[in-house]
Amino acid sequence: MTSEATITSVAARTSLWLQPHRIVLILTALALVLGAAFFMRWDWLPQYYEMALFGLWRSLWILAVTCILGFLLAVPIGLAQAAGSFWFAAPAKVFCTIIRGTPLLLQLWLLYYGLGSLFPQYPWIRQSWMWPYLRQAWPYGVLALTMSFAGYEGEVMRGAFAGVPKGQLEAARAFGMSRWMTFRRIWLPQAIYRALPTLTGETVLQLKSTPLVATISVIDIFAVSSKVRQVTYLTYEPLLLLALIYMAITGILVLAFSRIEARIPNKVG
């Protein structure tokens, strides 16, 4: 009986992949791969291999750091708007409005060319331990991307906190739970679960925003692709490879978040 069920499952998966539209997509992808392999130049890859790996690593750690820091900032921002007093909710609302209402590129340039140009004017900053970091471009890129992620995700967390049924919070207080325990064990976990699908999309959008750091001379994978185009005068090859890299990272992110969402045992509502 088990073997029959296994055979049926394999046949079902096989028939799913043999649907006409899937066959067309597979053949199209195969044709693109073969065309890229035989009709495009890839002799430049060995020369820029190490630089590309460095750029990819920098893009990944910028994505990870800004998403983690941005989410940690988004939680109090969302909580302040959902349940805080006016003195906490108003600044959080203003922050989200400014971040969401202005382009990320403008924010990045204001931090790097604006704030970054002020620090060299103060001798005590140039002589401090901060100067080796403040003179570089990547801290401003990390700060801009972190603030952007926090601004967008803060609004998401506001809705997620507000969407948790108040009856559950009242029941927790009736059982004698402290405010911190209620927040840590009931309110925050359910808010995160509600925000998880949107968090997946925001993380993918954050990945697509990381190339903007190349405009302030941060060497990421996009900057490496631009350098290859400038030196070799090739357009399609580095851009196609760059698109493939971003698609692969996006697929991994979506798969990881779907696995996390599937491992949460209880649906909330």
N, C-alpha and C positions, 0 to 999 in steps of 0.2 A: 504493500500500500504506500509505503514511504517512497519507494523507487518510482512508482507511477506518479506520485505527486511531484517528485523532482523532475521527471521527464516533462510533465505538463508545464511546470514552471519555466524550464529551459525553453520549451517550444513557444511559450507565451512571450518570453523576452526576445527570442529570435524573430518572431513575427512582428514584434514592436519595432525592431530595427530595420525590418524589410519593408516597411511602409514606403510608398512611392516618394513622398516628399523627403524622407530621410535618406533614401538612396540617392536622390538628386543632390542633396546637400553634401553627402559623403563624396560623390564623384566630383562635385565642384571643388571641394577642399583638396582632394587628391590632385586635380588638374592644376590648381593654384600652386601647390607644393612642388609638383614636377616642373611647372613653368618657371618658378622662382629658382629652382635648382639648376636648370639647364640654360636659361636665357638671361640670367642676371649675374652680375659680378659679386663674388663673395671673397675675393682674394685679399681684401683689406681686413678681414676678421682677425687673423693671427696678430696683426700689428696693434689692434685696438682691444684685444681680448682682455688684458689685465685692466685697462682703463674702464671698459664696460662693466667688469665685475665690481670694481670700486664704485662706479656710479650707481649700479644696481643696489649694492649694499647701502649706500648713502640714502637712496630713495626709500628703501625698506625701513631703515631705522628712523628716518624722519617721519614716515607714515606711522610707525608703531608709537614713537614717543609723543607725537602730537595728538594722536587719537586717545592714548591713555591719559595724558595730562588734560586734554580737552574734556574728556568724559568726567574726570574727577572734578573739574571746574563746573561742568554742566549740572551735576547733581545738586550742589547748593544753589545754583542759579535757578534751576527749576523748582526746587523746594521753596525758595524765597518767594517766588511768584505764586506758587500754589497755596502756601499756608503762612507766609511771613507777614509781618506788619508792613505798613506803608513805607517805613524807612528802609526796609530790606527789599520789598517788592519793586519799588520805584527805580532804584539804581540797577537792579537786575533787568528790568524791562527796558530801560534806556540802553544798557549795554547790548542786549539782543537786538534792539531796533537799529542801533548804529552799525553793528556787525552785519546784520542781514540787509541793511539798506545801502551799503557801500560795496564796491567791487573789492575782491580779495587782493587784486593786483595793486589797487590804490592803497590799501592798508599796508601791504608789504613795502611799498616804496616810501610811504610816510614814516614807517619805522626805520628803514635802512638809510634812506637819504635824508630824512628829517631828524629823527631822534639820534641815529647813529652819527650824524655830522656834528652833534652838540658835544658828545663826550670828549673828543680830542681837545676841546677848548679849556678843559679843567685839568690842571696839572696833577691834582690829587687822584683823579681817576686814571690818568696815564701811568702813575707810579704805583697803583694798587694792583692786587692780584686779579682784579676783574679785567684789566686792560687786554691781556692776551686773548680773552674771549670776545670782548666788546669790539675789538678791531677786526674780527672776522665777520663773514656774512651769514654763516649758518645760524647763529643764535637768533637773528632777526627773522629769518625764515621760519624757524621753529616757533618763535613767539607769535608771528602772524597766523600761521596755520593752526596753532593751539587756540588762539582767540576765536578764529573763524569756526572751528569745530565746536567750541564751547557755546558760541552764540546760537548756532543752528540747533545743536543738540539740547541746549538749555530750554528752548521752546518745546522740544519734543518731550523732555522730562517734565516740564510743567503740565502738559496734557496728561502724561502718564501718571503723575502723582494725583492730579485731580480726578482721574478715572478710577482710582481704587475705591471700592465701595466704603462709605463712611461707617457702615454697620460693622465691618471687620475691625476697624480701628476702635470703635466704641466697645466691642466685645473684648478686645485685648486689654483696654483700660479696666473693664469690669473684672477681668481675671487678675488684676493687680500688676500688670506689666508696666514698667516705667516707660517714659516717652522714648528714651533711647532704644530700649529693647523692642518696643512696638515698631519703631522706625527700622531697626536693623533686621528684624525677623519677619515682618509682615509688609510694611509700607514699601520699603526700598526693593525687596525681591519682586513684588508684584509689579511695581512701576518699571523695573528693568525688563521684565518679561513682556509687558505691554509695549515698551519702546524698542524691543529687540529687532523686529522687522525693519523699522525705520533706521535703527542704528546700523544695520547692514548696508542700507543704501547710502547713508551718510559716510560710512567708512570707504565705500567704493568711490564716492564723490571726492573724498579727501585724497584718495590715491590719484585721481585725475587732476587734483589741484597742486600736487607736489611739483610738477614741472615748472611752476611759476618761480620757484626758488632759483632757477637758472638765470632769471633776469637780473639777479643781484650777484652773479658770478659764483653761485654754489654749483659744484660739479656733481650733478646727479646723472641718471641714465639718459634723460632728455638732453642735457648739455653735451654728453658724449656723442649722441646722435647728431647734434648740430655741428660739432667739431668735425665729425666724419664727413658730413655733407660739404663743409667749407674746404676741407683739405682735398678730398677725392673728387669733388664735383658730382658725386652720385646722389640722387634724390630718393628714388624709390626703395633701394635696398635698405639703407639704415632706418627709414621711416616704417617700412613693412616689418622689419625686425623689432622696432620699438613698439609697434602696435601689437605684435604677437606677445611680447613680454608683458605689456599691460593687460592683455586679455587673459594670459595665464595667471597673473597675480589676482585679477578680479575673480576668476573661476575658483581659485584657492580660497579667497576670502568668503565668497558666497557659500562654498561647500562647508567651510569651517563654522560659519554662523548657523547654517541649517542643521549641522550636527549638534551644535550647542542647544539650539531651540528644540530639537527632537529629544534631547536628553532630559529636558525639564519634564518631570512626571505629571504634574497637574496643570490643567488649563485654568486660567483665572478668568473671572468674569462676574 
